[in-house]
């Protein structure tokens, strides 16, 4: 029955069109005067001052369309730029980042552990710059942001072309495939090409197509936090106290020193967090340094200095205590809804991987990264980190435990011998065995367990990039595994939960911290043999046996319940 019929069937209503409803019009009175619209960009960035190098002129031309010059960009030009970008950022760093590492070595206030970590990062950068081993074993999620000018024409498949270029870099280089596809809610499968990429393209600008490419590792991505605060926080003392508490929750698992980004406000929660990511990459450095009644985002340079000083006073340092928890801090203030105050926090880690690109009428360009990081190494290597205790991992486990028990937390170690490598998926498989009443395999009881997942092994190398992963993801397994005789010595990066400290005290175990972010250096100098032990179908998450020489580590948690990170309020 139609609406007209329904009305006619109702007693007392005549069969004619219903009268106009007393509802607001979609188009209010156009004669009501309003001021002229003045558009203020939310992010009014200054000039791009990055140095660029030309990749190619192929696939770029200018054509007249309706009497106007239009930049025509081929699909291949997009693909080639993306492939070059992801190859570069897995091997090279910005000069500014390397200068900050060198500054740690030259700073008399830096701790010996700060300097030890900084020197290892510089060595790592030098090895990665050889173009064979990537700087980190977690070669990241491929993230691409494009800003397409109104006078730029493509075939419309920009996302596909850029993603293909990223995929080609991962297939052709010694990079790890970290993306897993959900087959069902609980079953996943590695995509075996590191796809999909995250690709976002905006309409902005005129005669150029501009890009930022980022390889974001899981460790630093996991240290992205959104806090839905209230406007009552907006006084200097309250805000700084709030941020200090939240900054401590970052811990060391994402491989500091960090480039720390903080965003106060935002027109939505998701824009707040997107701004955090861009700020951590220094993409928003050219924002104005003051706000306006129009609502533009701006950098608060004074607060950046205050928070940087705060991070230096925390004592966390570059992973093992000291001054250099952060290289620098970016604080972005944004407009907000009057009832909301989103606050975002995030980092770019020691694998500080992003690069700008652009396509203009003159060709395809990529930001110039540092291809000669050796210039930042000290001429004479300093003696850093204090006394080093050598540990023979080929001794029986009870002897290894007895040796470790003689030394306090913070002791620097040099490990030589056999380790077993296992991380999230392998731990889940072994837990299934225990829950079925089966014992842990002997190899899990007889050797230290290294939480890691390697990148591809280059031809002629014993190992691909093979640094530690975040220990905290395995925290829930420790008590159960140690009770079954396994995981008695664990090696990874970052702070751990109270439960791990209690398990080590209860079962006589140890947690050793390794330097996060120096995967190429470990592969080049410390890892001499790699072979699969079990679960090869898990790819990089299989269980491996590795032979190491002079593998650096520190005692973080001992068999007496002492925890280095607890002293820093991280444990």
C-alpha positions in Angstrom: 0.0 0.0 0.0 1.5 3.4 -1.0 1.7 6.5 1.2 -1.3 8.2 -0.6 -3.4 5.1 -0.2 -2.6 4.9 3.5 -3.7 8.5 4.0 -6.9 8.0 2.1 -7.7 4.9 4.2 -7.5 6.8 7.4 -10.8 8.1 8.8 -11.1 11.9 8.7 -8.5 12.4 6.0 -9.4 13.4 2.5 -7.7 11.8 -0.5 -5.4 14.6 -1.6 -1.7 15.3 -1.3 -0.5 15.9 2.2 0.3 19.5 3.2 3.9 20.7 3.4 5.6 19.5 6.5 7.0 22.2 8.9 10.6 21.0 8.5 13.8 22.9 7.9 14.9 23.3 4.3 18.1 21.6 3.2 18.9 25.0 1.7 18.4 27.8 4.2 17.7 31.4 3.3 20.5 32.2 0.8 19.9 35.9 1.3 21.0 35.8 4.9 24.4 37.5 5.0 27.5 35.5 5.9 31.1 36.7 5.8 33.4 35.6 2.9 34.9 32.2 3.5 38.6 32.2 4.2 40.1 28.7 4.0 42.9 27.8 6.5 44.6 24.5 5.9 44.7 22.4 9.0 48.4 21.7 8.3 49.9 24.8 6.7 53.4 23.4 6.0 56.3 25.6 5.0 58.6 24.9 2.0 60.0 21.5 1.4 63.8 21.8 2.0 64.7 18.1 1.7 67.6 17.3 -0.7 66.5 15.2 -3.6 68.2 13.0 -6.2 66.8 12.2 -9.6 65.8 8.6 -10.1 64.7 8.8 -13.7 62.9 10.9 -16.4 61.1 7.9 -17.9 57.4 7.8 -17.7 56.9 11.6 -17.2 55.7 14.1 -19.8 53.7 17.3 -20.1 50.7 17.5 -22.5 48.2 20.1 -23.3 44.6 19.4 -22.1 42.0 22.0 -22.9 44.8 24.5 -23.4 46.4 23.7 -20.0 49.7 22.0 -19.2 49.1 18.7 -17.5 51.8 16.4 -16.0 51.2 12.9 -17.3 52.7 10.2 -15.1 52.9 6.6 -16.2 52.1 3.6 -14.1 55.8 2.5 -14.4 57.1 5.7 -13.0 55.0 5.2 -9.8 56.0 1.6 -9.5 59.7 2.4 -10.0 59.7 5.3 -7.4 58.0 3.0 -4.8 60.5 0.2 -5.4 63.5 2.5 -5.1 62.0 4.1 -1.9 61.6 0.8 0.0 65.0 -0.4 -1.1 66.6 2.8 0.1 64.9 3.1 3.5 65.8 -0.4 4.5 69.5 0.3 4.0 70.1 4.0 4.5 69.3 6.7 7.1 68.9 10.4 7.0 72.1 12.3 7.8 70.4 14.1 10.7 69.6 10.8 12.5 73.2 9.7 12.1 74.5 13.0 13.4 72.3 12.5 16.5 73.9 9.1 17.1 77.4 10.5 16.8 76.5 13.3 19.2 75.8 10.6 21.9 79.4 9.4 21.6 80.7 13.0 22.0 78.5 13.8 25.0 80.3 13.7 28.3 77.0 13.3 30.1 76.0 10.2 28.2 76.3 6.9 30.1 78.7 4.2 29.0 75.7 2.1 28.0 74.2 5.0 25.9 77.5 5.2 24.1 77.8 1.4 23.7 74.3 1.3 22.0 75.0 4.4 19.8 78.3 3.0 18.6 76.5 -0.3 17.8 73.9 1.6 15.8 76.5 3.4 13.8 78.3 0.1 13.0 74.9 -1.3 12.0 74.2 1.6 9.7 77.6 1.1 8.1 76.9 -2.6 7.4 73.4 -1.9 6.1 74.7 0.7 3.8 76.5 -2.1 1.9 73.0 -2.8 0.4 72.9 -6.5 1.3 71.7 -6.7 4.9 68.8 -4.5 5.9 69.4 -2.4 9.1 66.6 -4.3 11.0 65.2 -7.8 10.6 61.7 -6.4 10.8 61.7 -4.7 7.5 58.3 -3.2 8.2 54.8 -2.6 6.8 55.0 -0.6 3.6 53.2 2.7 4.2 52.7 5.2 1.3 51.1 8.6 1.4 50.7 10.5 -1.8 49.5 14.1 -2.5 48.4 14.3 -6.1 48.3 17.8 -7.7 45.2 18.9 -9.6 47.3 19.2 -12.8 48.6 15.6 -12.6 47.1 12.8 -14.7 47.6 9.0 -14.2 45.8 5.9 -15.4 43.9 5.8 -12.1 45.5 2.7 -10.7 48.0 4.6 -8.5 47.5 2.5 -5.4 48.1 -0.7 -7.4 51.3 0.7 -9.0 52.7 2.0 -5.8 51.9 -1.2 -4.0 53.5 -3.2 -6.8 56.7 -1.2 -6.4 56.8 -1.9 -2.7 56.2 -5.6 -3.3 59.0 -5.7 -5.8 61.5 -4.2 -3.3 60.6 -6.9 -0.8 60.8 -9.7 -3.4 64.1 -8.6 -4.9 66.0 -7.6 -1.7 66.8 -9.5 1.5 63.8 -8.2 3.2 61.4 -10.0 5.5 57.7 -10.8 4.8 55.9 -9.7 7.9 52.3 -9.4 6.8 49.8 -12.2 7.7 46.4 -12.5 6.1 43.4 -13.6 8.1 42.0 -16.8 6.6 39.4 -17.0 9.4 39.1 -15.2 12.7 41.8 -17.4 14.2 43.8 -18.8 11.3 46.4 -16.7 9.5 48.8 -17.2 6.6 51.9 -15.2 5.7 51.3 -13.5 2.4 54.9 -14.2 1.3 55.4 -10.8 -0.4 54.9 -8.4 2.5 51.6 -7.2 1.0 49.2 -5.5 1.5 50.7 -2.1 1.7 48.9 0.8 3.4 48.4 3.4 0.6 46.6 6.7 1.0 46.4 9.3 -1.8 45.1 12.9 -1.3 44.2 15.6 -3.8 46.5 18.4 -2.9 48.8 20.8 -4.8 49.0 21.6 -8.5 51.9 20.6 -10.8 53.6 17.8 -8.7 52.8 14.4 -7.2 54.5 14.2 -3.8 55.0 11.2 -1.5 56.2 10.0 1.8 57.3 6.3 2.0 57.6 4.6 5.4 58.6 1.1 6.5 57.1 0.8 9.9 58.3 -2.1 12.1 55.9 -3.9 14.5 57.9 -2.9 17.6 57.6 0.9 17.0 54.1 0.6 15.6 53.0 -1.1 18.8 54.2 1.9 20.8 51.4 4.1 19.3 48.9 5.1 22.0 45.7 7.1 22.0 44.4 8.6 25.3 41.0 10.1 25.5 41.7 12.8 28.1 39.4 15.6 29.3 40.0 19.4 28.8 40.8 19.6 32.6 44.3 18.3 31.7 45.0 21.5 29.7 47.3 23.3 32.2 51.0 23.1 32.0 51.7 21.2 35.2 48.8 18.7 34.7 49.7 18.1 31.1 53.4 17.5 31.8 52.6 15.1 34.7 50.1 13.3 32.4 52.6 12.9 29.6 55.5 11.8 31.9 53.4 8.9 33.2 52.4 7.9 29.6 56.0 8.3 28.2 57.3 5.8 30.8 54.8 3.2 29.4 56.7 3.3 26.1 59.5 1.2 27.7 62.5 0.2 25.6 61.0 -2.6 23.4 60.9 -0.4 20.3 64.6 0.2 20.3 65.4 3.7 21.6 66.8 6.3 21.3 63.4 7.4 19.9 62.1 10.2 17.8 59.1 10.9 20.1 55.9 12.5 18.8 53.1 13.8 20.9 49.8 15.3 19.6 47.5 17.3 21.8 44.0 17.6 20.3 42.6 16.6 16.9 39.3 16.8 15.1 39.0 13.1 15.5 40.8 10.2 17.2 42.1 8.8 13.9 43.5 12.2 12.7 45.2 12.6 16.1 47.0 9.3 15.6 47.8 9.9 11.9 49.4 13.2 12.9 51.5 11.3 15.5 52.9 9.1 12.8 53.7 12.0 10.5 55.3 14.0 13.3 57.5 11.1 14.3 58.9 11.1 10.8 59.5 14.9 11.1 57.1 15.3 8.2 55.4 18.2 10.0 58.5 20.1 11.1 57.6 23.1 8.8 54.4 23.8 10.6 54.0 27.2 12.2 55.1 27.6 15.8 52.0 29.4 17.0 48.2 28.9 16.7 45.5 31.1 15.5 41.7 31.7 15.8 41.4 29.9 12.5 42.4 26.5 14.0 45.6 25.6 12.3 47.9 22.9 13.8 51.2 24.1 15.2 54.4 23.0 16.9 55.0 23.9 20.5 58.8 24.3 20.6 58.9 25.2 24.3 57.0 22.1 25.3 59.3 20.0 23.0 62.3 21.2 25.0 60.6 20.6 28.3 59.6 17.1 27.4 63.0 16.3 25.9 64.6 17.4 29.2 62.1 15.2 31.0 63.0 12.1 29.0 66.7 12.7 29.7 66.1 12.8 33.4 64.1 9.5 33.5 67.3 7.4 33.5 66.0 4.9 30.9 68.6 5.9 28.3 69.3 4.1 25.1 67.9 0.8 26.3 70.1 0.1 29.3 70.1 3.2 31.4 71.4 6.7 30.8 70.3 10.0 29.2 69.4 9.2 25.7 65.8 7.7 25.8 65.0 10.1 23.0 66.9 11.9 20.2 64.3 14.6 20.0 60.6 15.4 20.6 57.9 16.8 18.4 54.8 18.3 20.1 51.9 19.2 17.8 48.9 21.1 19.1 45.6 20.7 17.1 42.1 22.0 17.2 39.5 19.8 18.9 35.8 19.4 19.6 35.0 21.2 22.8 34.0 18.0 24.5 37.0 15.9 23.4 40.8 16.0 24.1 42.5 13.1 22.2 46.2 12.9 23.1 48.4 10.7 20.9 51.8 9.3 21.6 54.2 7.4 19.3 57.8 6.9 18.2 60.1 6.4 15.3 62.7 3.9 16.5 66.4 3.3 15.7 65.2 1.9 12.3 64.1 5.5 11.4 62.8 4.5 7.9 61.1 7.1 5.9 61.9 9.0 2.7 60.2 11.7 0.6 59.6 11.4 -3.1 58.2 13.6 -5.8 57.4 13.5 -9.5 57.5 16.8 -11.4 57.8 17.8 -15.1 61.6 17.3 -14.7 61.5 13.7 -13.6 61.1 11.3 -10.7 63.0 12.2 -7.5 63.8 10.6 -4.1 65.1 12.3 -1.0 68.9 11.9 -0.7 69.7 9.6 2.3 73.2 9.1 3.7 75.2 6.5 1.7 78.4 7.0 3.6 77.5 6.5 7.3 81.1 5.5 8.1 82.0 9.2 8.4 80.1 9.3 11.7 82.1 6.5 13.3 84.8 7.5 15.8 88.3 7.1 14.4 89.3 5.0 17.4 86.7 2.8 18.9 86.1 3.6 22.5 86.1 1.0 25.3 82.4 1.1 26.2 80.1 -0.7 28.6 82.6 -1.7 31.3 83.8 -5.3 32.1 82.4 -8.0 29.8 81.7 -11.5 31.1 82.1 -14.3 28.5 79.4 -17.0 28.7 79.9 -20.4 26.9 76.4 -21.5 25.8 77.6 -25.0 24.9 77.9 -25.9 28.6 75.0 -27.7 30.3 72.1 -25.4 31.2 72.7 -25.9 34.9 76.2 -24.6 34.5 75.1 -21.6 32.4 72.6 -20.7 35.1 75.2 -21.1 37.9 77.6 -18.7 36.0 74.9 -16.1 35.4 73.8 -16.3 39.1 77.3 -15.0 40.1 76.7 -11.6 38.5 74.3 -8.7 39.2 71.8 -7.2 36.8 73.3 -4.7 34.4 76.3 -7.0 33.8 77.4 -6.9 30.2 77.8 -10.3 28.6 79.4 -11.8 25.5 77.6 -15.0 24.5 79.2 -17.8 22.4 77.6 -21.1 21.4 74.1 -22.5 20.5 70.8 -20.6 20.9 67.3 -21.6 19.9 65.2 -19.0 18.2 61.4 -19.0 18.8 58.8 -16.2 18.9 55.0 -15.8 19.0 53.7 -18.6 16.7 56.3 -21.1 17.9 55.5 -20.4 21.5 51.9 -21.1 20.8 52.7 -24.4 19.2 54.8 -25.5 22.2 52.1 -24.4 24.6 49.7 -26.7 22.7 52.1 -29.6 23.4 52.1 -28.9 27.1 48.3 -28.6 27.3 48.1 -32.0 25.6 50.3 -33.4 28.4 53.4 -33.7 26.2 56.8 -32.4 27.4 58.8 -29.5 25.9 61.4 -30.7 23.4 64.9 -31.1 24.8 66.3 -28.3 22.6 64.0 -25.9 24.4 65.4 -27.0 27.8 69.1 -27.3 26.9 69.7 -23.9 25.2 68.9 -20.2 25.7 65.8 -19.0 23.8 66.3 -16.0 21.5 63.1 -14.2 20.6 63.6 -13.2 16.9 62.6 -13.8 13.3 65.2 -13.4 10.6 65.1 -11.5 7.3 66.1 -13.5 4.2 69.7 -14.8 4.1 71.7 -13.3 1.3 73.8 -15.6 -0.9 77.1 -16.2 0.7 76.0 -15.2 4.2 75.4 -17.3 7.2 72.4 -15.2 8.2 70.1 -12.5 7.2 69.5 -9.5 9.5 68.5 -11.1 12.8 68.0 -8.8 15.7 65.8 -9.4 18.8 62.1 -8.9 18.8 59.9 -7.5 21.7 60.1 -9.7 24.7 56.8 -8.6 26.2 54.8 -10.6 23.7 56.1 -13.8 25.2 55.5 -12.8 28.8 52.4 -15.0 29.3 54.3 -18.2 28.3 57.3 -17.8 30.7 55.9 -19.3 34.0 54.4 -22.3 32.3 57.5 -23.0 30.2 60.0 -22.6 33.0 57.9 -24.9 35.2 58.3 -27.5 32.4 62.1 -26.9 32.3 62.3 -24.6 29.3 63.0 -20.9 28.7 65.4 -20.8 31.6 67.5 -18.2 29.8 65.7 -15.9 27.5 67.2 -13.2 25.2 65.3 -10.4 23.5 64.7 -6.6 23.8 62.7 -4.4 26.1 61.2 -4.5 29.5 58.9 -7.3 30.8 55.9 -7.8 33.0 56.0 -8.5 36.7 55.0 -12.1 36.0 58.3 -12.7 34.3 60.3 -11.4 37.2 58.3 -13.6 39.6 58.7 -16.7 37.3 62.5 -16.2 37.2 62.7 -15.9 40.9 60.5 -19.0 41.4 62.2 -21.2 38.8 65.8 -19.9 38.8 65.6 -18.3 35.3 67.2 -15.3 33.6 66.1 -12.7 31.1 69.0 -11.2 29.1 68.5 -8.0 27.0 70.1 -7.6 23.6 70.5 -4.4 21.7 67.4 -3.8 19.6 67.9 -2.2 16.3 71.3 -3.6 15.3 70.2 -6.6 13.3 72.7 -6.1 10.4 75.6 -5.9 12.8 74.6 -9.1 14.6 74.2 -11.0 11.3 77.6 -9.7 10.0 79.7 -10.3 13.1 77.9 -12.6 15.6 75.7 -15.2 13.9 77.7 -17.9 12.2 75.2 -20.6 11.4 71.4 -20.8 11.0 69.2 -23.9 10.5 65.5 -24.7 10.9 64.7 -27.0 13.8 60.9 -27.3 13.6 57.8 -25.8 12.1 59.3 -24.6 8.8 55.8 -23.8 7.6 55.8 -20.8 9.9 58.3 -19.0 7.7 60.3 -16.5 9.6 58.5 -17.6 12.8 59.8 -21.2 12.6 62.0 -22.5 15.4 65.7 -22.1 14.4 69.0 -23.2 15.9 71.8 -20.6 15.6 75.5 -20.6 16.4 76.8 -17.3 17.8 80.1 -15.7 18.7 80.6 -12.8 21.0 76.8 -12.0 20.9 76.3 -8.9 23.2 73.8 -8.9 26.0 73.0 -7.6 29.5 71.5 -9.3 32.5 68.1 -7.7 32.9 66.2 -10.1 35.2 68.1 -12.5 37.5 67.1 -15.6 39.4 66.7 -13.6 42.6 63.9 -11.4 41.3 66.0 -8.3 40.5 64.9 -6.4 37.5 66.9 -3.7 35.9 63.9 -2.1 34.4 62.0 -2.1 37.6 64.6 0.4 38.9 63.6 2.7 36.0 59.9 2.3 36.8 59.4 0.4 33.6 58.9 -3.1 35.1 
